[in-house]
């Protein structure tokens, strides 16, 4: 009975709070938390909190003072995880460095300055396989640049030539098709709103151009998961 009542409360909160969040905002779930009588409200990749009546909205972090851990970030990481094996790697550029045992997938736009910075970081990282999804969201000509690169004989090399040296790939032949639409749809499905976005083998994601130390630490922590 208690579980049924709890489910009813969560459904009622969702019905109350969704229209209050604004037009077009969809609440994915409402879940009671074990702290402070708060209810977790999941909206896309974001975690918000409300009270039992849905009258108040709390935007911020819940910190466990005993462990100094960020409970909100832990939940965000959890809900944003993917199944790495489900990624359509045939739509990505593949770069193998060293033994290639460590694997990441990264979504990048050819006009993204932070992606170019991350690309520079990758030049100093060994024993890694990098799958690059060309995710065209920043400029009108992003898709043109991606198609030109996809249609070269050595796609991974052409990508690095552009991202690291500014050397553009030649115009693609008219009969060459790139997976631009497929990758864009995938990025939207995964709620990727910025580049670079990096995925690790355990399904976790990290947004932004992280440095080598952070990347190595993340690769080490996810190696056995």
N, C-alpha and C positions, 0 to 999 in steps of 0.2 A: 504493500500500500504506500509505503514511504517513497519508493522509487517512482510510483505512478504519480504521486502528488508533486514530486520534484520535477518530473517531466512536464506536468501541466504548468507549473510555475515558469519553467524555462520557455515553453511555447508562448505563454502569455507575455513574458518580457519581450520576446522577439517580435510579437505582433504589435506591442506598444512602442518599442524603441525604433524599429526600422523606419517608419515614416518620419520620425523626429530627427533622423540623421541626415535627411535631405533627399531630394529627388534623385532617383537612380542608384542610391546606395543600397546594396544587398547585404543583409546579415547572413553569414554562412551558418553560424551556430551560436547558441547560448549555453554555457555550462557553468554550473555552480563550482566555485573554488573553495578550497579548504581554509581560506584566510579571510577574516574580516567581514563575512557575510556578503562578499562581492560575487558578482557573476561575470564570467569572462564572455566578452562579445567578440567573435571573430569576424572581421570584415576584410576579405581578401587575404593579404599576408600580414595584416595588422591585428593587434590584440588591444582591445579596449575593455573597460570595466563599467559596470552599472550596479545599482542597488536592486533589491528584490521587487521593486515596483516599476523599475525602468524610468524613474524620475530624474536621476542624476547620472552624468557620464564622467568617468574618470579616465584621463589620458595621461599616461606616465608609466613609471616603473614600479613594480613591487619587489622590494629587496628583503631577503631573509637576513635579518641582522645577526643571527647566530652564526651563519656560515658566510655572510657577506656575498651571497650569490644572487644574481639577477634572475628572479623567477619569470619575469615577463620575457626577457630575452631567450630564456630556455624554451619557453612555449613558442615563441616566434620561430626559433630554429627548428623546433619539432614540426610545426604545421607547414613550414616551407620546404620540408624534405621531399625529395623525389626518389623514384626508383631508377638508379643510374642505368641499369640494364635496359630500361625502356627507351632511352634516348636513341633516336634514329641516326646512328653514327655514320651511316652512308651519306648523310647530308652535311657532313662536317669535313673540314680539312684535317688531315692527320699528320702530326709531326712526332717522330720518335727520336729521343735523345738518349744516348747510352743504352742501358739494357731495357729502358722503357717500362720497367715494372710498376712504377707509380703512375697513376692515371688521373687526369683532370679533363673536364670539358669547360670551355669558356665561350660565352656569347660576347661578340665584339662587333662594333660598327667601324667600317673603314675610315670614317671621319672623326673617330673618337680619340681625343688627345690622351685621355687616361688609359685607353687600351694600348696606345703606342708606348706609354710609360711601362705598363705591365709587360708588354712584349719585350722591352729592354731588360726587365727583370728576369724573364724566362731565359735569356741568353746565358745567364750565369747559373742556371739550374740544370742538373744532370740526372740521368736515369729516370726520365719521365716521358710519358706519352701524352701529348696535348691534342685534344679534339676541339677544333675551333668552328663554332657556328657563326656564320656571318649574318648578323642580326641588324637589319637596316632600319634604323629608327631616327637617325639624327638629321639627315639631309636628303634632298630630292635625288642627288646623284649617288647616294650610298649604294643603291641597288645596281646602278650601272657599274660602279667600281667592283662590287662583289661578283657580278656576272662576268666581267672581264677576267677577274682572277680565277674564278671557277673554270673558265674555259681555256686556261693555259695547260701546257703539258705537265708542269710541276706546280700544282696549286699551292702547296705549303710554302715553297720557295717564293712564289710570286707574292703571297701574302706578307711574308717577312720583308721582301724587297720593298713593298709599299709602306708597311708599318714602321720599319726601321730606317729606311733610306729615302723614302719618298719617291721611289721609282715606280711609276704607274705601269700596269699590265697593258698589253696591246688590246685594241678593240676586239671583242669577241665576234666570231663568225655568226652570221645570221641564224644558222641552224643549230646553234648550241643553246641548251636550256640549263639554267642554274636553279637550284632548289630554294630560291629566294622566298617564294610564297609559303613553302612548307616550313621553312625556318621561322619566318615571321609568325605564322600561326602557332608554332610550337612555343615561341617566346611569349606570346600573348596567353596561351594556355597555362604556362608556368608562372605567369604574372611577373615577368621580367620587365622592369620599368627603366633600367639604366644599364650602361655598359662601362667597363666589363662586369659580367657576373660569372663567378667561377663555381663550378659544381665538383664535388669530390666523390670518391667511390662509395662512401657511406650515405650518399644522397644529400648531404648538407650543402649549403650554398654560402658564398661570401661575396658581397657586392664590393666593387671598387678595385683600384689598382694597389693591391697589397704589396708590401716589400718582400724581399727574399726571405728574411728571417721569419716573418709571419707565414709565408707560404710553406717553408720547410717544416715549421712547427705543425701546421695544419696537416700536411702530408704525413708526418710521423704519427699524429694522433688518430688519423683515419685509416692507417695502413692495415690494421688488424680487424677493422669493423666491417 
